[in-house]
């Protein structure tokens, strides 16, 4: 696999902010012009997609300070990042809610939902790139890609828990026993829940394919500089 750049450039951060603003503008126009507040949940989901990115940026910033006392905070940031990362690719599953809305062109809602899903995925992929760089410095290239594969698998399973069992990231703190019970049931009897593993694996492969393309593009652009 190609080696990644050392950080998310300011131009990438600006592009992510611009894409977010486009999403918000599309939703605002829909509300003001068509007088419809449908799909309001995508606003919250986009906010959740920013949380892993902010956690990864903070972890990267603290790592650059190279202070021993920052490591406990970096670990907390990494755990928060892993906890909220599934919210980013989860946005793609929101396309399942797309329906004809009275008075609103279907094509407009399609652009709206696709823009949110695209932006959320980019946020998740960019945050993973940052975290892989931190892991690579500690365990090398091969170990960092093992880390990526494991994270993809956990994210795929996390998306399943959210979409089908309706668990949220913060339930780890507020309902840990019930959440762990559901996870235990799924893992203890895997052949009784084929959809669980089929969905998790396929979604992980899809997200991984996007990530590999992103890394390859970053590597290609750096080679042309």
C-alpha positions in Angstrom: 0.0 0.0 0.0 1.3 3.5 -0.6 2.5 5.6 2.2 0.2 8.4 3.3 1.0 12.1 3.6 1.8 13.2 7.1 -1.3 15.3 7.8 -4.6 16.5 6.5 -3.7 19.6 4.5 -5.5 22.9 5.2 -7.0 22.7 1.7 -8.6 19.3 2.6 -10.0 20.8 5.8 -11.3 23.7 3.9 -12.9 21.4 1.3 -14.6 19.4 4.1 -16.0 22.6 5.6 -17.2 23.8 2.2 -18.9 20.5 1.6 -20.6 20.8 5.0 -21.8 24.3 4.2 -23.2 23.1 0.9 -25.2 20.5 2.7 -26.5 23.0 5.2 -27.4 25.5 2.4 -29.3 22.8 0.5 -31.3 21.9 3.6 -31.9 25.6 4.4 -33.1 26.3 0.9 -35.4 23.3 1.1 -36.9 24.6 4.3 -37.3 28.2 3.2 -38.5 27.6 -0.4 -40.5 24.4 -0.1 -41.6 24.9 3.5 -40.7 21.3 4.5 -38.6 20.2 7.4 -38.5 16.5 6.4 -35.2 14.7 6.8 -34.2 16.9 9.7 -32.3 13.9 11.2 -29.5 14.3 8.6 -28.5 17.5 10.4 -27.8 15.6 13.6 -26.1 12.7 11.7 -23.8 15.2 9.9 -22.9 16.6 13.3 -22.1 13.1 14.6 -20.0 12.5 11.5 -17.8 15.5 12.4 -17.0 14.1 15.9 -14.5 11.4 14.8 -12.8 14.0 12.6 -12.5 16.5 15.4 -11.2 13.7 17.7 -8.6 12.6 15.1 -7.5 16.2 14.6 -7.1 16.8 18.3 -5.1 13.5 18.7 -2.9 14.5 15.8 -2.3 18.0 17.3 -1.4 16.5 20.7 0.9 14.0 19.1 2.9 16.7 17.4 3.5 18.4 20.7 5.4 15.2 21.6 4.8 15.7 25.3 4.6 12.6 27.5 1.7 14.0 29.5 -0.5 14.3 26.4 -0.6 10.5 25.8 -3.5 9.9 28.2 -5.5 12.6 26.3 -4.5 11.1 22.9 -5.8 7.7 24.1 -9.1 9.2 25.2 -9.4 11.0 21.8 -8.6 7.7 20.0 -11.4 5.9 21.9 -13.8 8.7 21.2 -12.8 8.5 17.6 -13.4 4.8 17.4 -16.7 5.1 19.2 -18.2 7.8 16.8 -16.5 6.7 13.6 -19.4 4.4 12.5 -21.6 7.5 12.4 -19.8 8.8 9.3 -20.4 5.9 6.9 -23.7 5.3 8.6 -25.0 8.3 6.7 -25.1 6.3 3.5 -27.9 4.1 5.0 -30.0 7.3 5.4 -30.7 7.0 1.7 -33.1 4.3 2.6 -35.4 7.0 4.0 -35.6 8.8 0.6 -39.2 9.1 -0.5 -41.4 11.3 -2.6 -42.3 14.3 -0.6 -45.4 16.5 -1.4 -44.3 19.7 -3.1 -40.6 18.9 -3.2 -38.9 17.5 -6.3 -37.5 14.0 -5.8 -34.4 15.0 -7.6 -33.7 17.8 -5.1 -34.0 15.4 -2.2 -31.8 12.9 -3.9 -29.1 15.6 -4.3 -29.6 16.6 -0.7 -29.3 13.1 0.8 -26.4 12.2 -1.5 -24.5 15.4 -0.5 -24.9 14.5 3.2 -23.8 10.9 2.7 -20.8 12.0 0.6 -19.6 14.6 3.1 -20.1 12.3 6.1 -18.1 9.5 4.4 -15.3 11.9 3.5 -15.1 13.0 7.2 -14.9 9.4 8.3 -12.2 8.5 5.7 -10.2 11.6 6.5 -10.3 10.9 10.2 -9.2 7.3 9.6 -6.2 8.6 7.5 -5.1 10.7 10.4 -5.4 7.9 12.9 -3.6 5.4 10.7 -0.7 7.8 10.5 -0.4 7.8 14.3 -0.5 4.0 14.4 2.0 3.8 11.6 4.5 5.8 13.5 4.1 3.4 16.4 4.0 0.0 14.7 5.0 0.5 11.0 3.1 0.3 7.7 1.9 -3.3 8.0 0.6 -2.9 11.5 -1.2 0.3 10.5 -3.0 -1.5 7.7 -4.0 -4.3 10.1 -5.4 -1.5 12.3 -7.4 -0.2 9.3 -8.9 -3.6 8.6 -9.9 -4.1 12.2 -11.4 -0.6 12.4 -13.4 -1.3 9.2 -14.8 -4.5 10.6 -15.8 -2.8 13.9 -17.4 0.1 12.0 -19.4 -2.3 9.8 -20.7 -4.0 12.9 -21.4 -0.7 14.5 -23.4 0.5 11.6 -25.5 -2.7 11.8 -26.1 -2.1 15.5 -27.3 1.4 14.7 -29.4 0.7 11.6 -31.1 -2.5 12.6 -30.9 -2.7 16.4 -31.2 1.1 16.8 -28.2 1.5 19.2 -26.4 4.8 19.3 -22.7 5.6 20.1 -23.5 7.2 23.5 -25.3 4.0 24.6 -21.9 2.7 25.4 -22.0 5.1 28.4 -25.7 5.1 29.2 -26.9 1.6 28.5 -23.7 -0.5 28.4 -25.2 -3.7 29.9 -28.1 -3.9 27.3 -25.7 -3.0 24.5 -23.2 -5.7 25.5 -26.0 -8.2 25.9 -27.2 -7.6 22.3 -23.6 -7.9 21.0 -23.0 -11.1 22.9 -26.2 -12.7 21.5 -25.1 -11.8 18.0 -21.6 -13.2 18.4 -22.6 -16.2 20.4 -24.9 -17.5 17.8 -23.5 -16.2 14.5 -25.3 -18.7 12.3 -28.6 -17.6 13.7 -27.9 -14.0 12.5 -26.5 -14.3 8.9 -27.7 -10.8 8.1 -25.6 -9.3 10.9 -22.3 -10.6 9.5 -23.2 -10.3 5.8 -24.1 -6.6 6.3 -21.1 -5.9 8.5 -18.6 -7.5 6.2 -20.1 -6.0 3.0 -20.3 -2.6 4.5 -16.7 -2.9 5.8 -15.5 -3.9 2.3 -17.3 -1.0 0.7 -15.9 1.5 3.1 -12.4 0.0 2.8 -12.6 0.2 -1.0 -13.3 3.9 -0.7 -10.4 4.4 1.7 -7.9 2.6 -0.6 -9.0 4.8 -3.5 -8.6 7.9 -1.3 -5.1 6.9 -0.1 -4.0 6.0 -3.7 -5.2 9.4 -4.9 -3.4 11.2 -2.1 -0.2 9.3 -2.9 -0.6 10.0 -6.7 -1.1 13.7 -6.1 2.0 13.9 -3.8 4.1 12.2 -6.5 3.2 14.8 -9.0 4.2 17.7 -6.8 
